[in-house]
Amino acid sequence: MKSSRRVPSRRPGRSPIGRAKAGELAELRVRLAEAQEVLRAIRTGEVDTMVVEGKQGPQVFTLKGAEHAYRVLIESMNEGALTLTAKGVILYANRCFARMVQCPLEQVMGSSFRRFLSAADRATLRSLLQGADQSGSKIQVLLHAGNGSKMPAQISIRPLARNGFNRATIGLVVTDMTEARRNEEMLRALTHRVVQVQEAERGRVALELHDNITQLLCGVLFHSQALADSLSAARDGPAKGEAMKLREMLGQTAEEVERISRNLRPSVLDQLGLIDALHATGMEFAKRTGVSVKLACVELAARLPADTELALYRIVQEALKNVEKHARAHHVTVRLRLRTFVELAIDDDGIGFDPEHHAARRKGKGGLGLLSMRERATYVGGAFKIISVRGAGTKIEVRIPLPATATAAS
């Protein structure tokens, strides 16, 4: 049976005035030796009970499951492992966590876990500790190390079984997210590069369509009109009718190629700005699909950054494409507001859908429209949100931070 040890009080001894300094030093050495022995015993699993002196008197904590094999496993982990009181005092920490926070293990144990967090993270952790249930919870934080550095980390929180003295303890697993964040940043940079290359290629194809294909079609259209005019309705009735149909089809083809060219790289966006481009896109969409589009956009005192304008335009373009393909909507509203950020909202009165079900289905195949919009927003440092209910339409919200110079006109 394992023994129970009392953690020595850290309050200074009540020595009579004039006691020899040599005696004080000897007493301190004894206390230090006792404390080191207690820490060694805890780490090796020789004890399963701790008595901690506090303002309300001694409090007893049992360290259930502290067998040697278990502690060897915990110490060999590549993640930090801790046991806390309900108030956040560290009862136990493995050496990996001590390395994470760049502090000696003996200074970590017995201290408050909150000392390694920012004020905001402390408040979040406090609420999670108070409401922790058996399912556990996770939080992303920045650990403040003893050398002043900060490390991104994920903390998994799970309440442990209450000990025999009815004292609740909480287990934490701390994962270093530095490598994950670095990989995430590299992936985002790669995504941004892909977007840049994609836009450059779209511009090249749009230019080829406009300067070559459209001009060739216009030439064929001109000759087909000349052919139709040269035919007599009385003598060449059927042939003239076919020539007129050919001219009409060539005209429609030229218009479609021009539309595709504009969608690939809208010249109005480059020349006149986002608002005019949105109006042109909305009018073209309404004329082609019969779905009414209402635009409620603020007047801008200055042009937005080019990347932001392009991202917002592409998101509206993709949203309208989804409305046309899936929503079965009659009305779409596009709102653009400007504060310290630009806010874009796109509402439709269509059939709606279940976003969670859609996300699960997308893992199998297709469904890249929403992902494309989200990536566009992320590319310029924005946030993307979609709200949809079956039978109640869909709303897309995008917020993108702006430089302080970008403000709405009064």
C-alpha positions as CSV (number, residue, x, y, z in Angstrom):
1,M,0.0,0.0,0.0
2,K,1.3,3.4,-1.0
3,S,2.1,5.9,1.7
4,S,0.6,9.4,2.2
5,R,3.0,12.4,2.4
6,R,2.3,15.9,3.7
7,V,3.7,18.6,1.5
8,P,5.8,20.8,3.8
9,S,4.4,24.3,4.5
10,R,6.3,27.1,2.7
11,R,5.6,29.6,5.4
12,P,8.7,30.9,7.1
13,G,9.6,29.3,10.4
14,R,8.7,31.3,13.5
15,S,12.3,31.6,14.8
16,P,13.0,33.8,17.9
17,I,14.7,37.0,17.1
18,G,18.5,36.6,17.2
19,R,18.5,33.0,16.1
20,A,21.8,32.2,14.4
21,K,21.9,32.5,10.6
22,A,23.6,29.2,10.4
23,G,20.5,27.6,12.1
24,E,18.2,29.3,9.6
25,L,20.3,28.0,6.7
26,A,20.2,24.5,8.1
27,E,16.5,24.6,8.5
28,L,16.1,25.9,4.9
29,R,18.3,23.1,3.6
30,V,16.1,20.5,5.5
31,R,13.0,22.0,4.0
32,L,14.4,22.0,0.5
33,A,15.5,18.4,0.9
34,E,12.1,17.4,2.1
35,A,10.4,19.2,-0.8
36,Q,12.8,17.6,-3.3
37,E,12.1,14.2,-1.8
38,V,8.3,14.8,-2.1
39,L,8.6,15.7,-5.7
40,R,10.8,12.7,-6.4
41,A,8.3,10.4,-4.7
42,I,5.4,11.9,-6.7
43,R,7.1,11.6,-10.0
44,T,8.1,7.9,-9.3
45,G,4.7,7.0,-8.0
46,E,5.7,6.2,-4.5
47,V,2.8,8.2,-3.1
48,D,-0.8,8.6,-4.2
49,T,-1.9,11.3,-1.7
50,M,-0.8,15.0,-1.2
51,V,-1.7,17.4,1.6
52,V,-1.4,20.9,0.3
53,E,-1.3,23.8,2.8
54,G,-3.6,26.6,1.9
55,K,-5.4,29.7,3.3
56,Q,-8.3,27.4,4.4
57,G,-6.1,24.9,6.0
58,P,-4.6,21.7,4.7
59,Q,-6.3,20.1,1.7
60,V,-5.9,16.5,0.7
61,F,-5.6,15.3,-2.9
62,T,-5.3,11.7,-3.9
63,L,-3.3,10.8,-7.0
64,K,-5.2,7.8,-8.2
65,G,-3.7,5.6,-10.9
66,A,-0.2,6.9,-10.1
67,E,1.5,3.6,-10.6
68,H,5.0,3.6,-11.9
69,A,4.2,2.2,-15.3
70,Y,1.5,4.8,-15.8
71,R,3.9,7.6,-14.9
72,V,6.6,6.2,-17.2
73,L,4.0,6.4,-20.1
74,I,3.1,10.0,-19.2
75,E,6.7,11.0,-19.0
76,S,7.5,9.5,-22.4
77,M,4.7,11.5,-24.1
78,N,5.5,14.1,-26.7
79,E,2.7,16.2,-25.3
80,G,2.3,18.0,-22.1
81,A,0.2,16.3,-19.4
82,L,-1.1,18.0,-16.3
83,T,-3.5,17.5,-13.4
84,L,-5.1,20.6,-12.0
85,T,-7.3,21.4,-9.1
86,A,-10.7,23.0,-9.9
87,K,-9.0,26.4,-9.3
88,G,-6.2,25.7,-11.8
89,V,-3.4,24.8,-9.4
90,I,-1.0,22.3,-11.0
91,L,-0.9,19.1,-9.0
92,Y,1.2,17.2,-11.5
93,A,3.0,18.0,-14.8
94,N,5.2,15.9,-16.9
95,R,8.6,17.0,-18.1
96,C,7.4,17.6,-21.7
97,F,5.1,20.4,-20.4
98,A,8.0,21.9,-18.4
99,R,10.1,22.0,-21.6
100,M,7.2,23.7,-23.4
101,V,7.0,26.5,-20.9
102,Q,10.8,26.7,-20.4
103,C,10.5,26.3,-16.6
104,P,12.0,23.9,-14.2
105,L,9.5,21.2,-13.3
106,E,9.7,22.0,-9.6
107,Q,8.6,25.6,-10.3
108,V,5.7,24.3,-12.5
109,M,4.2,21.9,-10.0
110,G,2.3,23.7,-7.3
111,S,1.9,26.9,-9.3
112,S,-1.2,28.2,-11.2
113,F,-1.6,27.1,-14.8
114,R,-3.0,30.5,-15.6
115,R,0.5,32.0,-15.3
116,F,1.3,30.6,-18.7
117,L,-1.7,32.1,-20.4
118,S,-2.8,35.6,-21.6
119,A,-5.7,37.4,-19.9
120,A,-8.1,36.4,-22.7
121,D,-7.1,32.8,-22.6
122,R,-7.4,32.7,-18.8
123,A,-11.0,33.9,-19.1
124,T,-11.8,31.2,-21.7
125,L,-10.1,28.5,-19.7
126,R,-11.9,29.5,-16.5
127,S,-15.3,29.0,-18.1
128,L,-14.2,25.7,-19.6
129,L,-12.9,24.4,-16.3
130,Q,-16.1,25.4,-14.6
131,G,-18.3,23.8,-17.2
132,A,-16.2,20.8,-18.1
133,D,-18.1,17.6,-18.6
134,Q,-17.1,14.0,-19.3
135,S,-17.1,14.6,-23.1
136,G,-14.2,17.0,-22.6
137,S,-13.4,20.2,-24.6
138,K,-10.6,21.8,-26.5
139,I,-9.1,25.3,-26.7
140,Q,-6.5,27.0,-28.8
141,V,-4.1,29.2,-26.8
142,L,-0.7,30.8,-26.8
143,L,1.5,29.4,-24.0
144,H,3.7,32.1,-22.4
145,A,7.0,30.5,-21.7
146,G,9.4,31.5,-18.9
147,N,11.9,32.9,-21.4
148,G,9.3,35.3,-22.8
149,S,8.5,33.3,-26.0
150,K,5.0,32.3,-27.0
151,M,4.0,28.9,-28.4
152,P,0.7,28.1,-30.1
153,A,-0.9,25.1,-28.4
154,Q,-4.1,23.1,-28.2
155,I,-5.4,22.2,-24.7
156,S,-7.7,19.1,-24.3
157,I,-9.6,19.3,-21.1
158,R,-11.3,16.4,-19.3
159,P,-12.5,16.1,-15.7
160,L,-11.0,13.2,-13.7
161,A,-12.8,11.1,-11.2
162,R,-13.3,12.8,-7.8
163,N,-11.0,11.4,-5.2
164,G,-12.0,10.0,-1.8
165,F,-12.0,13.5,-0.3
166,N,-14.5,14.8,-2.8
167,R,-11.9,17.1,-4.4
168,A,-12.4,17.5,-8.2
169,T,-9.3,17.3,-10.4
170,I,-9.0,18.1,-14.1
171,G,-6.7,16.5,-16.6
172,L,-5.1,18.5,-19.4
173,V,-3.2,17.4,-22.5
174,V,-1.2,20.2,-24.1
175,T,-0.2,19.8,-27.8
176,D,2.4,21.9,-29.5
177,M,0.8,23.4,-32.6
178,T,3.9,25.2,-33.9
179,E,4.4,22.7,-36.7
180,A,0.7,22.4,-37.5
181,R,0.5,26.2,-37.8
182,R,3.6,26.3,-40.0
183,N,2.1,23.7,-42.3
184,E,-1.2,25.6,-42.3
185,E,0.5,28.8,-43.3
186,M,2.5,27.0,-46.0
187,L,-0.8,25.5,-47.4
188,R,-2.5,28.9,-47.3
189,A,0.5,30.4,-49.1
190,L,0.2,27.7,-51.7
191,T,-3.5,28.3,-52.1
192,H,-2.9,32.0,-52.5
193,R,-0.3,31.3,-55.2
194,V,-2.8,28.9,-57.0
195,V,-5.4,31.7,-56.9
196,Q,-2.9,34.2,-58.4
197,V,-1.9,31.8,-61.2
198,Q,-5.6,31.0,-61.8
199,E,-6.5,34.7,-62.2
200,A,-3.5,35.3,-64.5
201,E,-4.6,32.4,-66.7
202,R,-8.2,33.6,-66.7
203,G,-7.0,37.0,-67.8
204,R,-5.0,35.5,-70.6
205,V,-7.9,33.3,-71.8
206,A,-10.3,36.3,-71.6
207,L,-8.0,38.3,-73.7
208,E,-7.7,35.5,-76.3
209,L,-11.5,35.2,-76.5
210,H,-12.0,38.9,-76.8
211,D,-9.3,39.8,-79.2
212,N,-9.4,36.6,-81.4
213,I,-12.5,34.5,-81.2
214,T,-15.0,37.4,-80.8
215,Q,-13.4,39.2,-83.7
216,L,-13.6,36.1,-85.9
217,L,-17.2,35.6,-85.0
218,C,-18.0,39.2,-85.8
219,G,-16.4,38.8,-89.2
220,V,-18.4,35.6,-89.9
221,L,-21.6,37.4,-88.6
222,F,-20.9,40.3,-91.0
223,H,-20.5,37.9,-94.0
224,S,-23.6,35.9,-93.1
225,Q,-25.6,39.2,-93.0
226,A,-24.2,40.1,-96.4
227,L,-25.2,36.6,-97.7
228,A,-28.7,36.9,-96.3
229,D,-29.1,40.4,-97.9
230,S,-28.0,39.1,-101.3
231,L,-30.7,36.4,-101.4
232,S,-34.1,37.3,-102.7
233,A,-37.1,36.4,-100.6
234,A,-39.2,35.6,-103.7
235,R,-36.6,33.5,-105.5
236,D,-34.4,32.1,-102.7
237,G,-36.9,32.0,-99.9
238,P,-35.8,28.9,-98.0
239,A,-32.1,29.7,-98.5
240,K,-32.6,33.3,-97.2
241,G,-34.5,31.9,-94.2
242,E,-31.6,29.6,-93.3
243,A,-29.1,32.5,-93.8
244,M,-31.1,34.6,-91.4
245,K,-31.1,31.8,-88.8
246,L,-27.4,31.4,-89.3
247,R,-26.8,35.1,-88.7
248,E,-29.0,35.0,-85.5
249,M,-27.1,31.9,-84.2
250,L,-23.7,33.6,-84.9
251,G,-24.9,36.7,-83.1
252,Q,-25.9,34.7,-80.0
253,T,-22.6,32.8,-80.1
254,A,-20.7,36.1,-80.2
255,E,-22.7,37.4,-77.2
256,E,-22.0,34.2,-75.3
257,V,-18.3,34.3,-75.9
258,E,-18.3,37.9,-74.8
259,R,-20.1,37.0,-71.6
260,I,-17.7,34.2,-70.9
261,S,-14.8,36.6,-71.5
262,R,-16.3,39.2,-69.1
263,N,-16.8,36.6,-66.4
264,L,-13.2,35.3,-66.8
265,R,-11.8,38.8,-66.2
266,P,-14.3,41.6,-66.1
267,S,-12.8,44.7,-67.6
268,V,-15.4,46.8,-65.8
269,L,-13.9,45.7,-62.4
270,D,-10.5,46.9,-63.4
271,Q,-11.7,50.1,-65.0
272,L,-14.7,51.3,-62.9
273,G,-14.4,49.4,-59.6
274,L,-16.4,46.9,-57.6
275,I,-19.8,48.6,-57.3
276,D,-20.2,49.0,-61.1
277,A,-19.0,45.5,-61.7
278,L,-21.6,44.1,-59.2
279,H,-24.3,46.2,-60.9
280,A,-23.3,44.9,-64.3
281,T,-23.2,41.3,-63.1
282,G,-26.5,41.6,-61.3
283,M,-28.2,43.0,-64.4
284,E,-26.8,40.3,-66.7
285,F,-27.8,37.5,-64.3
286,A,-31.4,38.9,-63.9
287,K,-31.8,39.2,-67.7
288,R,-30.5,35.7,-68.4
289,T,-32.2,33.8,-65.6
290,G,-35.3,35.8,-64.7
291,V,-34.3,35.9,-61.0
292,S,-34.5,39.5,-59.7
293,V,-31.4,40.9,-58.1
294,K,-31.4,43.8,-55.7
295,L,-28.1,45.5,-54.9
296,A,-27.8,47.7,-51.8
297,C,-24.2,48.9,-51.9
298,V,-22.6,51.9,-50.3
299,E,-20.8,54.5,-52.3
300,L,-17.1,54.2,-51.8
301,A,-14.9,57.2,-51.3
302,A,-12.0,55.4,-52.8
303,R,-11.2,52.1,-54.5
304,L,-10.8,49.0,-52.3
305,P,-7.5,47.1,-52.5
306,A,-7.4,45.2,-55.8
307,D,-7.3,41.7,-54.1
308,T,-10.3,42.6,-51.9
309,E,-12.3,43.8,-54.9
310,L,-11.5,40.7,-56.9
311,A,-12.3,38.4,-53.9
312,L,-15.7,40.0,-53.3
313,Y,-16.6,40.0,-57.0
314,R,-15.7,36.3,-57.3
315,I,-17.7,35.4,-54.2
316,V,-20.8,37.2,-55.6
317,Q,-20.2,35.5,-59.0
318,E,-20.0,32.1,-57.4
319,A,-23.0,32.7,-55.2
320,L,-25.2,33.7,-58.1
321,K,-24.0,30.6,-60.0
322,N,-25.2,28.5,-57.0
323,V,-28.5,30.3,-57.0
324,E,-29.0,29.5,-60.7
325,K,-28.1,25.9,-60.3
326,H,-29.6,24.8,-57.0
327,A,-31.6,27.4,-55.1
328,R,-34.8,27.7,-57.3
329,A,-35.0,31.3,-55.9
330,H,-37.1,34.2,-57.2
331,H,-35.2,37.0,-55.5
332,V,-31.6,37.7,-54.5
333,T,-30.3,40.6,-52.5
334,V,-26.7,41.7,-52.4
335,R,-25.6,44.1,-49.7
336,L,-22.2,45.8,-49.3
337,R,-21.4,47.9,-46.2
338,L,-18.2,49.5,-45.1
339,R,-16.9,50.1,-41.6
340,T,-13.5,49.2,-40.3
341,F,-14.1,46.1,-42.5
342,V,-16.1,45.5,-45.6
343,E,-19.2,43.4,-45.1
344,L,-20.8,41.5,-48.0
345,A,-24.2,39.7,-47.5
346,I,-26.0,37.7,-50.2
347,D,-29.5,36.5,-49.5
348,D,-31.9,34.4,-51.6
349,D,-35.4,33.1,-51.0
350,G,-34.7,29.6,-52.5
351,I,-35.2,26.1,-51.1
352,G,-32.1,26.3,-48.8
353,F,-30.1,23.3,-47.7
354,D,-28.4,21.7,-44.7
355,P,-24.8,23.0,-44.6
356,E,-23.6,20.1,-42.4
357,H,-25.1,17.5,-44.7
358,H,-23.6,19.3,-47.7
359,A,-20.1,19.4,-46.1
360,A,-20.3,15.6,-45.4
361,R,-21.4,15.0,-49.0
362,R,-18.7,17.2,-50.4
363,K,-16.0,14.9,-48.9
364,G,-17.1,12.3,-51.4
365,K,-17.4,14.4,-54.6
366,G,-18.3,17.8,-56.0
367,G,-19.5,20.8,-54.1
368,L,-16.5,23.0,-54.6
369,G,-18.5,26.3,-54.9
370,L,-18.7,27.0,-51.1
371,L,-15.1,25.9,-50.7
372,S,-14.0,28.3,-53.4
373,M,-15.9,31.2,-51.8
374,R,-14.4,30.4,-48.4
375,E,-10.9,30.2,-49.8
376,R,-11.4,33.6,-51.6
377,A,-12.4,35.2,-48.3
378,T,-9.5,33.6,-46.4
379,Y,-7.1,34.7,-49.2
380,V,-7.6,38.3,-48.2
381,G,-7.7,37.7,-44.5
382,G,-11.5,37.6,-44.2
383,A,-14.1,35.4,-42.6
384,F,-16.8,33.5,-44.4
385,K,-20.1,32.3,-43.0
386,I,-23.1,30.6,-44.5
387,I,-26.6,30.3,-42.9
388,S,-29.2,28.1,-44.6
389,V,-32.3,26.2,-43.6
390,R,-34.2,23.9,-45.8
391,G,-37.2,25.7,-47.2
392,A,-36.0,29.1,-45.8
393,G,-33.3,30.3,-48.3
394,T,-29.6,30.9,-47.9
395,K,-27.5,33.7,-46.6
396,I,-23.8,34.2,-47.2
397,E,-21.8,36.6,-45.0
398,V,-18.3,37.8,-45.7
399,R,-16.2,40.2,-43.6
400,I,-12.8,41.4,-44.8
401,P,-10.6,43.8,-42.8
402,L,-9.6,47.0,-44.5
403,P,-6.9,49.7,-44.3
404,A,-7.9,52.7,-42.2
405,T,-8.0,54.9,-45.3
406,A,-10.9,52.9,-46.9
407,T,-14.1,54.5,-45.6
408,A,-17.6,55.0,-46.9
409,A,-18.6,58.3,-48.4
410,S,-20.7,60.5,-46.3
